[in-house]
Amino acid sequence: MTFRSAVQVFKEERLPHFTWAWYTLPMSTGGLSLLLSVTPNRFPGLTTIGVVLYICNIVIFLSISSIMIWRYSSCNVTFKDTLMHPLESLFIPTFFLATATIINCMCAYAVPKTGEWMVVLLRVIFWIYTATTFCQSVIQYFILFNNRQHPIQNMTTAWVLPAFPCMLVGTVASAVVKTQPRQHAFNMALAGTTCQGLGFLISCFMYSILIRRLMQFGLPEIKARPGMFITVGPPSFTCLALLGLAQDASYFLPEKFLTLKTTDVSEILLIMGTTGSVLLWSVSAWFWALTMVSILAGLIQEPQEMRFILGWWAFVFPNVGFTIATIELSKVFDSSALGWLASGMTILIFAAWLFVLTFNIEAVVKGRIMGKGLDEDREIRFDSHLEARVEDLECKVELPRHLSGFSKDYRMGEKFDEEEEERIREFHRGRGMSCASGMTTVAPTPMISRKPSDDENMPSSTLGARR
């Protein structure tokens, strides 16, 4: 095969399936580079490794962006198609997450080697990132809610991703404020705290859906379980942001902040930030342990199902936040044990990065990804369900008395038995209404009727006298 024909094959068969999930690669590489800049128990050359990874990350980021532009300009794919896709759209935020790692690494590697212009550039980039990610989170969740294509049994941890970039504004602020003049640092810290709280609370809302999905439908398929590491990210990065901003509060807080004249507000914030960070760190540790047990159980039960997908990069990025949070706690408590634990975690994350990178390259070479039906742009068919709650249908009617003995709380994953389904359809036809829901059932959970009570069987006159 000639080079020209190889390019043609790539353009026609592989390029259309180059999805936004590829930004998980620079997202994780940039996170690893940032981790190497702060990890304790250092050795000569570690900073150099971090700088090399940072430069490679910028090259990877620009390369993926170029290929993405090529995809939209030369393939029969539009950005609107991506934005409306129920799965690929969830990975658009990884572009902003990769951008956040580049900004943080600029603070770690570029600021000490450059002049005042880098400080100004960081300030401009920070505010652009803040405004863009806030708008992105609002618009993307609106589209997801409006499309109504996400039944709960298909819920994945990727539902958290649209809020992730906005949440990382706080993490970025904790890295940037220490490089800024005092009059700018306070505003940036305030914006970072606001967005961090917003993103974390949205993540908590999604956690409740996730826990219900796990309780009702069980663990995700085995190859997708590494994606559960995403749940480690929000509490970890919030812990990191709170600690970082609380430690720098004495620098950026204005005099007589909150009109307190006899108390050092920065010390109060440090105490509160440290206490809250310990609690958040424990949540991250719990989700990390749950995910590891789930992955190991899958490997033991069905190892052949553990096939590579780009979601495997969740092995790296969320755990970077968990490790850096551990490092910051080790500094606050002056704990060498936590410091060595963080060093061990850093080694494991570096090994995980090499592991996932190897499988990623192998998957591309062997055609296991970037093919029709293999990636996040694959066609998704969501099976819906006939629901008795008429407000969930296209028409609004009142259920007849003979159906009142059945549960009215029909949700995704539940189904009627055939007799009950036919009775409801007959009822709609009798009312002369068209309720074409086009729904099918997937989870065989038959509904159980109850016997009418004595009051329901009693004539109305007798019932009225009794009352």
C-alpha positions as CSV (number, residue, x, y, z in Angstrom):
1,M,0.0,0.0,0.0
2,T,1.4,3.4,-1.0
3,F,1.5,6.4,1.3
4,R,-1.2,8.1,-0.8
5,S,-3.5,5.2,-0.6
6,A,-2.9,4.7,3.1
7,V,-3.8,8.4,3.7
8,Q,-7.0,7.9,1.6
9,V,-8.0,4.8,3.6
10,F,-7.3,6.7,6.9
11,K,-9.4,9.7,5.6
12,E,-12.3,7.5,4.5
13,E,-12.4,4.8,7.2
14,R,-10.6,6.0,10.3
15,L,-10.8,9.8,10.4
16,P,-14.6,10.1,10.7
17,H,-14.4,8.2,14.0
18,F,-11.7,10.3,15.5
19,T,-13.8,11.6,18.5
20,W,-13.4,14.2,21.2
21,A,-12.6,11.4,23.6
22,W,-9.0,11.6,22.2
23,Y,-8.5,14.7,24.3
24,T,-8.3,12.4,27.3
25,L,-4.7,11.6,26.2
26,P,-3.4,15.2,26.5
27,M,-5.6,15.7,29.6
28,S,-3.8,12.8,31.3
29,T,-0.4,13.6,30.0
30,G,-0.6,17.2,31.2
31,G,-1.9,15.9,34.6
32,L,1.1,13.6,34.9
33,S,3.5,16.5,34.0
34,L,1.9,18.7,36.7
35,L,2.1,15.9,39.2
36,L,5.9,15.5,38.6
37,S,6.3,19.2,39.3
38,V,5.0,18.9,42.9
39,T,5.7,15.4,44.0
40,P,7.8,15.1,47.2
41,N,11.0,13.0,47.7
42,R,12.4,14.2,44.4
43,F,15.5,13.1,42.6
44,P,17.7,14.9,40.0
45,G,16.1,15.0,36.6
46,L,12.5,14.7,37.8
47,T,11.8,18.3,36.8
48,T,13.4,17.7,33.4
49,I,11.1,14.7,32.9
50,G,8.1,16.9,33.8
51,V,9.2,19.6,31.3
52,V,9.6,17.0,28.5
53,L,6.1,15.6,29.2
54,Y,4.7,19.2,29.2
55,I,6.2,19.9,25.8
56,C,5.0,16.5,24.5
57,N,1.6,17.3,25.9
58,I,1.4,20.6,23.9
59,V,2.4,18.8,20.7
60,I,-0.2,16.1,21.3
61,F,-2.9,18.7,22.1
62,L,-2.2,20.6,18.9
63,S,-2.0,17.4,16.8
64,I,-5.3,16.2,18.1
65,S,-6.9,19.6,17.5
66,S,-5.5,19.6,13.9
67,I,-6.9,16.2,13.2
68,M,-10.2,17.2,14.7
69,I,-10.4,20.2,12.3
70,W,-9.4,17.9,9.5
71,R,-12.3,15.6,10.5
72,Y,-14.9,18.3,10.4
73,S,-13.6,19.9,7.2
74,S,-13.2,16.8,5.1
75,C,-15.6,14.2,6.5
76,N,-19.4,14.1,6.5
77,V,-19.5,15.1,10.1
78,T,-20.5,18.4,11.6
79,F,-20.0,19.8,15.1
80,K,-23.7,19.9,15.5
81,D,-23.8,16.2,15.0
82,T,-21.3,15.8,17.8
83,L,-23.1,18.2,20.1
84,M,-26.3,16.3,19.7
85,H,-24.8,12.8,20.0
86,P,-25.8,11.3,23.3
87,L,-22.3,9.8,23.9
88,E,-19.6,11.7,22.1
89,S,-21.0,15.0,23.3
90,L,-20.1,14.0,26.8
91,F,-16.4,14.0,25.9
92,I,-16.3,17.6,24.5
93,P,-15.3,18.8,28.0
94,T,-12.1,16.9,27.8
95,F,-10.8,19.6,25.5
96,F,-11.2,22.1,28.3
97,L,-9.7,19.7,30.9
98,A,-6.6,19.3,28.7
99,T,-6.5,23.1,28.4
100,A,-6.6,23.4,32.2
101,T,-3.6,21.1,32.6
102,I,-1.6,23.2,30.2
103,I,-2.5,26.4,32.2
104,N,-1.4,24.8,35.4
105,C,1.8,23.5,33.9
106,M,2.5,27.0,32.6
107,C,2.5,28.2,36.3
108,A,4.8,25.3,37.3
109,Y,7.3,25.4,34.4
110,A,7.0,28.6,32.4
111,V,6.5,31.4,34.9
112,P,9.8,30.8,36.7
113,K,11.7,30.9,33.4
114,T,9.9,33.9,31.8
115,G,9.1,37.5,32.6
116,E,6.1,39.7,33.4
117,W,4.4,39.0,30.1
118,M,3.7,35.4,31.1
119,V,2.0,36.7,34.3
120,V,-0.3,38.9,32.2
121,L,-0.9,36.1,29.7
122,L,-1.9,33.7,32.5
123,R,-4.4,36.3,33.8
124,V,-6.0,36.8,30.4
125,I,-6.2,33.0,29.8
126,F,-7.7,32.4,33.2
127,W,-10.6,34.8,32.7
128,I,-11.3,33.4,29.2
129,Y,-11.2,29.9,30.5
130,T,-13.6,30.8,33.4
131,A,-16.2,32.4,31.1
132,T,-15.9,29.8,28.4
133,T,-16.3,26.8,30.8
134,F,-19.2,28.3,32.6
135,C,-21.1,28.8,29.4
136,Q,-20.1,25.4,28.1
137,S,-21.5,23.7,31.2
138,V,-24.8,25.5,31.0
139,I,-25.3,25.0,27.2
140,Q,-24.2,21.3,27.3
141,Y,-26.4,20.3,30.2
142,F,-29.3,22.1,28.5
143,I,-28.8,20.1,25.4
144,L,-28.5,16.9,27.3
145,F,-31.7,17.6,29.3
146,N,-33.6,18.8,26.2
147,N,-32.8,15.8,24.1
148,R,-34.0,13.3,26.8
149,Q,-31.9,10.5,25.4
150,H,-30.4,9.3,28.6
151,P,-32.3,6.6,30.5
152,I,-30.9,5.8,33.9
153,Q,-29.7,2.3,33.0
154,N,-27.4,3.9,30.4
155,M,-26.0,6.3,33.0
156,T,-22.2,6.5,33.0
157,T,-19.7,8.6,35.1
158,A,-19.2,10.7,31.9
159,W,-22.4,12.5,32.8
160,V,-20.3,14.4,35.3
161,L,-17.8,15.6,32.6
162,P,-19.8,18.7,31.4
163,A,-19.4,20.2,34.9
164,F,-15.8,19.2,35.2
165,P,-14.1,22.1,33.3
166,C,-16.0,24.8,35.3
167,M,-15.1,23.0,38.5
168,L,-11.4,23.1,37.6
169,V,-11.5,26.9,37.6
170,G,-10.9,26.7,41.3
171,T,-7.9,24.3,40.8
172,V,-6.5,26.6,38.1
173,A,-7.0,29.6,40.4
174,S,-5.1,27.9,43.3
175,A,-2.1,27.6,40.9
176,V,-2.4,31.0,39.2
177,V,-3.1,33.4,42.1
178,K,0.3,33.1,43.6
179,T,1.8,34.4,40.4
180,Q,-0.5,37.5,40.2
181,P,-0.3,40.9,41.7
182,R,-2.4,41.2,44.9
183,Q,-5.1,43.4,43.4
184,H,-5.8,40.7,40.7
185,A,-5.3,37.6,42.9
186,F,-8.3,38.3,45.1
187,N,-10.8,38.5,42.2
188,M,-9.3,35.3,40.6
189,A,-9.5,33.4,43.9
190,L,-13.1,34.5,44.4
191,A,-14.0,33.3,40.9
192,G,-12.2,30.1,41.5
193,T,-14.0,29.4,44.7
194,T,-17.4,30.1,43.1
195,C,-16.8,27.9,40.1
196,Q,-15.3,25.1,42.2
197,G,-18.3,25.0,44.4
198,L,-20.7,25.1,41.4
199,G,-18.9,22.2,39.6
200,F,-18.6,20.1,42.8
201,L,-22.3,20.5,43.7
202,I,-23.4,19.5,40.2
203,S,-21.1,16.5,40.5
204,C,-22.8,15.6,43.8
205,F,-26.2,15.7,42.0
206,M,-24.8,13.3,39.4
207,Y,-23.4,11.0,42.2
208,S,-27.0,10.5,43.4
209,I,-28.1,9.3,40.0
210,L,-25.0,7.1,39.7
211,I,-25.6,5.4,43.0
212,R,-29.2,4.7,42.1
213,R,-28.1,3.3,38.7
214,L,-25.5,1.0,40.4
215,M,-28.1,-0.1,43.0
216,Q,-30.8,-0.8,40.4
217,F,-28.8,-2.1,37.4
218,G,-25.4,-3.1,38.7
219,L,-21.9,-2.2,37.6
220,P,-21.1,-1.0,34.1
221,E,-19.7,-3.5,31.6
222,I,-16.2,-4.6,32.4
223,K,-14.3,-2.5,29.7
224,A,-16.0,0.6,30.9
225,R,-15.3,0.2,34.6
226,P,-12.0,2.2,34.6
227,G,-14.2,5.2,33.7
228,M,-15.6,4.9,37.3
229,F,-12.3,6.6,38.4
230,I,-14.0,9.9,37.2
231,T,-15.8,9.9,40.5
232,V,-12.5,10.3,42.3
233,G,-11.9,13.6,40.5
234,P,-14.5,16.1,41.8
235,P,-13.7,15.7,45.6
236,S,-10.0,15.4,44.9
237,F,-9.7,18.6,42.8
238,T,-12.0,20.4,45.2
239,C,-9.8,19.3,48.1
240,L,-6.8,20.6,46.2
241,A,-8.5,24.0,45.4
242,L,-9.6,24.6,48.9
243,L,-6.2,23.8,50.4
244,G,-4.3,25.9,47.8
245,L,-6.5,28.9,48.1
246,A,-6.7,28.7,51.9
247,Q,-2.9,28.6,52.1
248,D,-2.5,31.7,50.0
249,A,-5.4,33.6,51.6
250,S,-3.0,35.7,53.7
251,Y,-1.5,37.0,50.4
252,F,-4.6,37.9,48.4
253,L,-7.2,38.8,51.0
254,P,-7.7,42.6,51.4
255,E,-7.2,44.3,54.7
256,K,-10.2,44.2,57.1
257,F,-11.8,41.6,54.9
258,L,-15.4,41.0,56.1
259,T,-14.9,43.9,58.5
260,L,-13.3,41.6,61.1
261,K,-10.7,43.7,62.9
262,T,-9.6,41.3,65.7
263,T,-9.4,38.0,63.9
264,D,-7.1,36.9,61.1
265,V,-9.5,35.7,58.4
266,S,-6.8,33.8,56.6
267,E,-6.3,31.5,59.6
268,I,-10.0,30.8,59.8
269,L,-10.0,29.9,56.1
270,L,-7.0,27.7,56.5
271,I,-8.7,25.7,59.3
272,M,-11.9,25.4,57.4
273,G,-10.2,24.5,54.2
274,T,-8.1,21.9,55.9
275,T,-11.0,20.3,57.7
276,G,-13.2,20.2,54.6
277,S,-10.3,18.9,52.5
278,V,-9.8,15.9,54.8
279,L,-13.5,15.0,54.4
280,L,-13.3,15.3,50.6
281,W,-10.1,13.3,50.5
282,S,-11.9,10.4,52.3
283,V,-14.7,10.5,49.7
284,S,-12.1,10.3,46.9
285,A,-10.4,7.3,48.7
286,W,-13.8,5.5,49.0
287,F,-14.6,6.0,45.3
288,W,-11.0,4.9,44.3
289,A,-11.3,1.7,46.4
290,L,-14.8,1.0,45.0
291,T,-13.5,1.4,41.4
292,M,-10.5,-0.8,42.0
293,V,-12.6,-3.6,43.5
294,S,-15.0,-3.4,40.6
295,I,-12.2,-3.6,38.0
296,L,-10.5,-6.5,39.8
297,A,-13.8,-8.4,40.1
298,G,-14.3,-7.9,36.3
299,L,-10.8,-9.2,35.5
300,I,-11.4,-12.3,37.6
301,Q,-14.9,-13.0,36.3
302,E,-14.5,-12.2,32.5
303,P,-10.9,-11.1,31.7
304,Q,-11.6,-11.4,27.9
305,E,-14.2,-8.6,28.2
306,M,-11.5,-6.1,29.3
307,R,-11.0,-4.4,25.9
308,F,-9.4,-1.0,25.5
309,I,-11.5,2.1,25.1
310,L,-10.4,5.7,25.3
311,G,-12.2,5.9,28.7
312,W,-9.2,4.0,30.1
313,W,-7.4,7.3,30.4
314,A,-9.5,7.7,33.6
315,F,-6.8,5.5,35.2
316,V,-4.6,8.6,35.1
317,F,-6.3,12.0,35.2
318,P,-8.7,11.8,38.2
319,N,-6.0,10.0,40.2
320,V,-3.6,12.8,39.5
321,G,-5.9,15.1,41.5
322,F,-6.2,12.5,44.2
323,T,-2.4,12.3,44.5
324,I,-1.8,16.0,44.4
325,A,-4.4,16.4,47.1
326,T,-2.5,13.9,49.2
327,I,0.7,15.8,48.6
328,E,-0.9,19.1,49.8
329,L,-2.3,17.4,52.9
330,S,1.1,16.0,53.7
331,K,2.5,19.5,53.6
332,V,-0.3,20.9,55.8
333,F,0.2,18.1,58.5
334,D,3.9,17.9,58.0
335,S,3.5,14.2,57.5
336,S,6.4,12.3,56.0
337,A,4.1,9.1,55.9
338,L,1.6,10.9,53.6
339,G,4.5,12.3,51.6
340,W,5.9,8.8,50.9
341,L,2.4,7.6,50.2
342,A,2.0,10.3,47.6
343,S,5.4,9.3,46.1
344,G,4.2,5.7,45.8
345,M,1.0,6.9,44.2
346,T,3.0,9.0,41.7
347,I,5.0,5.9,40.6
348,L,1.7,4.0,40.1
349,I,0.2,6.8,38.1
350,F,3.3,7.0,35.9
351,A,3.1,3.2,35.3
352,A,-0.6,3.5,34.6
353,W,0.1,6.2,32.0
354,L,2.6,3.9,30.2
355,F,0.2,1.0,30.5
356,V,-2.7,2.9,28.9
357,L,-0.5,4.5,26.3
358,T,0.7,1.1,25.2
359,F,-2.8,-0.3,24.9
360,N,-3.9,2.9,23.1
361,I,-1.3,2.6,20.4
362,E,-2.0,-1.1,20.0
363,A,-5.7,-0.4,19.6
364,V,-5.1,2.1,16.9
365,V,-2.6,-0.1,15.0
366,K,-4.9,-3.2,15.2
367,G,-8.1,-1.2,14.3
368,R,-9.8,-1.8,17.6
369,I,-10.7,1.9,17.8
370,M,-11.3,4.6,15.2
371,G,-13.7,2.3,13.2
372,K,-17.4,2.2,12.5
373,G,-19.3,1.2,15.7
374,L,-16.1,1.1,17.8
375,D,-15.9,4.6,19.2
376,E,-17.9,7.2,21.1
377,D,-19.6,8.3,17.8
378,R,-21.3,5.0,17.4
379,E,-25.0,4.8,16.9
380,I,-26.8,4.6,20.2
381,R,-30.2,3.1,20.4
382,F,-31.9,3.8,23.7
383,D,-34.8,1.5,24.4
384,S,-37.6,3.4,26.1
385,H,-40.6,2.1,27.9
386,L,-44.4,2.3,28.0
387,E,-45.1,4.4,31.1
388,A,-48.4,4.5,32.9
389,R,-47.8,8.0,34.3
390,V,-49.6,9.9,31.6
391,E,-47.7,13.1,32.3
392,D,-44.6,11.3,31.0
393,L,-46.4,10.6,27.7
394,E,-47.3,13.0,24.9
395,C,-50.9,13.3,26.2
396,K,-52.3,14.0,29.6
397,V,-55.3,11.9,30.8
398,E,-56.4,10.6,34.2
399,L,-56.0,6.9,34.8
400,P,-59.3,5.0,35.2
401,R,-60.3,3.5,38.5
402,H,-59.6,-0.1,37.3
403,L,-55.9,0.9,36.9
404,S,-55.5,2.6,40.2
405,G,-54.3,-0.6,41.9
406,F,-51.1,-0.5,39.8
407,S,-48.0,1.4,40.6
408,K,-47.9,4.8,39.0
409,D,-44.2,5.3,39.4
410,Y,-43.0,3.6,36.2
411,R,-39.4,4.6,35.4
412,M,-36.8,3.6,32.9
413,G,-36.0,-0.1,33.1
414,E,-39.4,-1.1,34.3
415,K,-42.2,-2.7,32.1
416,F,-45.7,-3.7,32.1
417,D,-46.8,-7.2,31.5
418,E,-48.5,-7.7,28.2
419,E,-52.1,-7.6,29.6
420,E,-51.5,-4.4,31.4
421,E,-49.9,-2.7,28.4
422,E,-52.9,-3.7,26.2
423,R,-55.4,-2.3,28.8
424,I,-53.7,1.1,28.8
425,R,-53.6,1.2,25.0
426,E,-57.3,0.3,24.9
427,F,-58.0,3.1,27.4
428,H,-56.2,5.6,25.2
429,R,-58.1,4.4,22.1
430,G,-61.4,4.7,24.0
431,R,-60.6,8.4,24.8
432,G,-59.8,9.0,21.1
433,M,-56.3,10.1,21.9
434,S,-53.1,9.2,20.1
435,C,-50.2,8.5,22.4
436,A,-47.7,7.1,20.0
437,S,-44.7,6.8,22.3
438,G,-42.8,4.4,20.1
439,M,-41.4,2.8,23.2
440,T,-40.1,-0.7,23.7
441,T,-39.1,-2.5,26.9
442,V,-35.7,-3.8,27.9
443,A,-35.8,-4.8,31.6
444,P,-38.2,-7.7,32.5
445,T,-39.6,-6.3,35.7
446,P,-43.3,-7.2,35.7
447,M,-45.6,-5.0,37.7
448,I,-47.6,-6.6,40.5
449,S,-51.2,-5.6,41.0
450,R,-52.9,-5.4,44.4
451,K,-56.3,-6.5,45.3
452,P,-58.9,-3.8,45.7
453,S,-59.6,-2.9,49.3
454,D,-62.9,-3.4,51.0
455,D,-63.6,0.3,50.6
456,E,-63.1,0.1,46.9
457,N,-65.6,-2.9,46.5
458,M,-68.2,-1.3,48.7
459,P,-71.1,0.7,47.1
460,S,-70.7,4.4,47.4
461,S,-73.8,4.8,49.5
462,T,-72.6,2.3,52.1
463,L,-69.1,3.9,52.0
464,G,-70.6,7.4,52.6
465,A,-72.7,6.1,55.6
466,R,-69.6,4.5,57.0
467,R,-67.6,7.6,56.8
